[in-house]
């Protein structure tokens, strides 16, 4: 799902074993797990990396919002990892002076932020589910280039969210988080529409 293998490329056991320098047995087991998680699909041509359809994206983002919102609401009654969140805040404050310069880097940082934030709420099952959503949406998120103003705004949004959680103003944190996720959804849908129109990269 990182883009090393195209979503249109068939996932053959022999080629993957050669690519990663392992035997076919662990490749077969990994593909079975990925298929069970919905990250690999099978059609008449064989196995392929999951390719999000335009109509899938709103549902995936609704699930993401539900998972992350639950992480915030859990924090109202349970302790969360302040050390982890303080380090997360410091990382994003540092990005103001040294912002990511590729879409891949920004997406990786964003995913890490939201996984860390959710993980700090103390429910690993929520975090695992979010990682699956991230993997499904990633092929569309990494399309397109970066806009400096948009990157700066995104950095500020992340800092505001984690600082509100640390300050205990969780209602505000939740509002900021949901607005942030909705903005991301709108950008991703727009990118998917553009990709579908230009290259057929996303199936409608």
C-alpha positions as CSV (number, residue, x, y, z in Angstrom):
1,X,0.0,0.0,0.0
2,X,3.0,2.3,0.0
3,X,3.1,2.6,-3.7
4,X,6.1,0.3,-4.4
5,X,3.7,-1.9,-6.4
6,X,1.1,-0.4,-8.6
7,X,-2.6,-1.0,-7.6
8,X,-3.1,-2.3,-11.2
9,X,-0.3,-4.8,-10.9
10,X,-1.0,-8.5,-10.2
11,X,0.4,-9.7,-6.9
12,X,2.2,-12.9,-7.9
13,X,3.8,-14.9,-5.1
14,X,7.0,-15.6,-7.0
15,X,7.7,-12.0,-8.0
16,X,7.0,-10.8,-4.4
17,X,9.2,-13.4,-2.9
18,X,12.0,-12.3,-5.3
19,X,11.3,-8.6,-4.6
20,X,11.5,-9.0,-0.8
21,X,14.1,-11.8,-0.7
22,X,12.0,-14.4,1.1
23,X,10.5,-17.7,0.3
24,X,7.0,-18.0,-1.2
25,X,5.5,-19.4,2.1
26,X,5.6,-16.1,4.1
27,X,4.5,-14.2,1.0
28,X,1.5,-16.5,0.7
29,X,0.7,-16.1,4.4
30,X,1.0,-12.3,4.1
31,X,-1.3,-12.1,1.1
32,X,-3.9,-14.2,2.9
33,X,-3.8,-11.8,5.9
34,X,-4.0,-8.7,3.6
35,X,-6.9,-10.2,1.8
36,X,-8.7,-10.9,5.1
37,X,-8.1,-7.3,6.1
38,X,-9.5,-6.0,2.8
39,X,-6.1,-4.6,1.6
40,X,-5.8,-7.1,-1.2
41,X,-8.6,-8.1,-3.5
42,X,-9.0,-10.9,-6.0
43,X,-10.5,-10.7,-9.5
44,X,-10.4,-12.8,-12.6
45,X,-6.8,-11.8,-13.2
46,X,-5.6,-12.7,-9.7
47,X,-4.7,-10.7,-6.5
48,X,-4.2,-6.9,-6.6
49,X,-3.7,-4.2,-4.0
50,X,-6.9,-2.7,-2.9
51,X,-8.0,0.2,-5.2
52,X,-10.4,2.6,-3.6
53,X,-13.4,3.5,-5.7
54,X,-14.6,7.0,-5.6
55,X,-17.8,5.9,-3.8
56,X,-15.7,4.1,-1.1
57,X,-14.0,7.2,0.1
58,X,-16.9,8.9,2.0
59,X,-17.6,5.6,3.9
60,X,-13.9,5.2,4.8
61,X,-13.7,8.8,6.1
62,X,-16.9,8.3,8.1
63,X,-15.3,5.2,9.7
64,X,-12.1,7.2,10.3
65,X,-14.0,10.0,12.0
66,X,-15.9,7.5,14.2
67,X,-12.7,5.8,15.3
68,X,-10.8,9.0,16.1
69,X,-13.7,10.7,17.8
70,X,-14.0,7.6,20.1
71,X,-10.4,8.1,21.0
72,X,-11.1,11.6,22.1
73,X,-14.2,10.7,24.1
74,X,-12.3,7.9,25.8
75,X,-9.9,10.5,27.1
76,X,-12.7,12.2,29.0
77,X,-13.0,9.3,31.4
78,X,-9.6,7.5,31.1
79,X,-6.0,8.6,31.3
80,X,-4.0,9.0,28.1
81,X,-0.3,8.9,27.4
82,X,0.8,12.5,28.0
83,X,4.4,11.8,27.3
84,X,3.6,10.5,23.9
85,X,1.3,13.4,23.1
86,X,3.8,16.0,24.3
87,X,6.4,14.5,22.0
88,X,3.9,14.5,19.2
89,X,3.2,18.2,19.8
90,X,6.9,19.0,19.8
91,X,7.4,17.1,16.5
92,X,4.7,19.1,14.7
93,X,5.8,22.4,16.2
94,X,9.2,21.6,14.7
95,X,7.6,21.1,11.3
96,X,6.8,24.8,11.2
97,X,10.5,25.5,10.6
98,X,11.1,22.4,8.5
99,X,7.9,21.3,6.7
100,X,7.7,18.2,4.6
101,X,8.6,18.7,1.0
102,X,6.8,15.7,-0.6
103,X,3.3,14.5,-0.5
104,X,4.5,11.1,0.6
105,X,6.3,12.6,3.6
106,X,3.2,14.7,4.6
107,X,0.9,11.7,4.4
108,X,3.3,9.6,6.5
109,X,3.5,12.3,9.1
110,X,-0.3,12.8,9.1
111,X,-1.0,9.1,9.5
112,X,1.6,8.9,12.3
113,X,0.0,11.8,14.1
114,X,-3.5,10.3,14.1
115,X,-2.4,6.8,15.0
116,X,-0.3,8.2,17.9
117,X,-3.2,10.4,19.0
118,X,-5.7,7.4,18.9
119,X,-3.2,5.0,20.5
120,X,-2.7,7.4,23.4
121,X,-6.4,6.8,24.3
122,X,-5.5,3.2,25.3
123,X,-7.5,1.0,22.9
124,X,-5.2,-0.9,20.5
125,X,-8.2,-2.2,18.6
126,X,-9.2,1.3,17.6
127,X,-5.7,2.0,16.5
128,X,-5.5,-1.2,14.4
129,X,-8.8,-0.3,12.7
130,X,-7.5,3.2,11.9
131,X,-4.3,1.7,10.3
132,X,-6.5,-0.4,8.0
133,X,-8.5,2.7,6.9
134,X,-5.2,4.6,6.4
135,X,-3.8,1.9,4.2
136,X,-7.0,1.9,2.0
137,X,-7.1,5.6,1.5
138,X,-3.3,6.1,1.1
139,X,-3.2,5.4,-2.7
140,X,-5.4,8.4,-3.3
141,X,-3.9,10.7,-0.6
142,X,-0.4,10.5,-2.1
143,X,-1.6,11.7,-5.5
144,X,-0.9,15.3,-6.4
145,X,1.6,17.9,-5.2
146,X,2.1,20.1,-2.2
147,X,0.9,23.6,-1.7
148,X,3.0,25.5,0.9
149,X,0.0,27.4,2.3
150,X,-2.0,24.2,2.7
151,X,0.9,22.5,4.4
152,X,1.4,25.3,6.9
153,X,-2.4,25.3,7.6
154,X,-2.3,21.5,8.2
155,X,0.6,21.8,10.5
156,X,-1.2,24.4,12.6
157,X,-4.4,22.2,12.7
158,X,-2.4,19.2,14.0
159,X,-0.8,21.3,16.7
160,X,-4.1,22.8,17.8
161,X,-5.7,19.4,18.1
162,X,-3.0,17.8,20.3
163,X,-2.5,20.9,22.4
164,X,-6.3,20.9,23.2
165,X,-6.1,17.3,24.2
166,X,-3.1,18.0,26.5
167,X,-4.9,21.0,28.0
168,X,-8.0,18.9,28.7
169,X,-10.3,21.0,26.4
170,X,-11.6,17.8,24.8
171,X,-14.8,19.3,23.3
172,X,-12.7,21.8,21.3
173,X,-10.2,19.0,20.4
174,X,-13.1,16.9,19.1
175,X,-14.5,19.8,17.0
176,X,-11.1,20.6,15.6
177,X,-10.4,16.9,14.8
178,X,-13.7,16.3,13.0
179,X,-13.3,19.5,11.0
180,X,-9.7,18.5,10.0
181,X,-10.9,15.0,8.9
182,X,-13.7,16.5,6.9
183,X,-11.3,18.8,5.1
184,X,-9.0,15.9,4.4
185,X,-12.0,13.9,3.0
186,X,-12.9,16.8,0.6
187,X,-9.3,17.0,-0.7
188,X,-9.0,13.3,-1.2
189,X,-12.4,13.0,-3.0
190,X,-11.2,15.9,-5.3
191,X,-7.9,14.1,-6.0
192,X,-9.8,10.9,-6.8
193,X,-12.1,12.7,-9.2
194,X,-9.1,14.3,-10.9
195,X,-7.2,11.0,-11.1
196,X,-10.3,9.2,-12.5
197,X,-10.8,11.9,-15.1
198,X,-7.1,12.0,-16.2
199,X,-5.8,8.5,-15.9
200,X,-8.5,6.2,-14.7
201,X,-6.4,5.5,-11.6
202,X,-9.4,5.2,-9.4
203,X,-12.4,3.1,-10.5
204,X,-15.7,4.9,-10.3
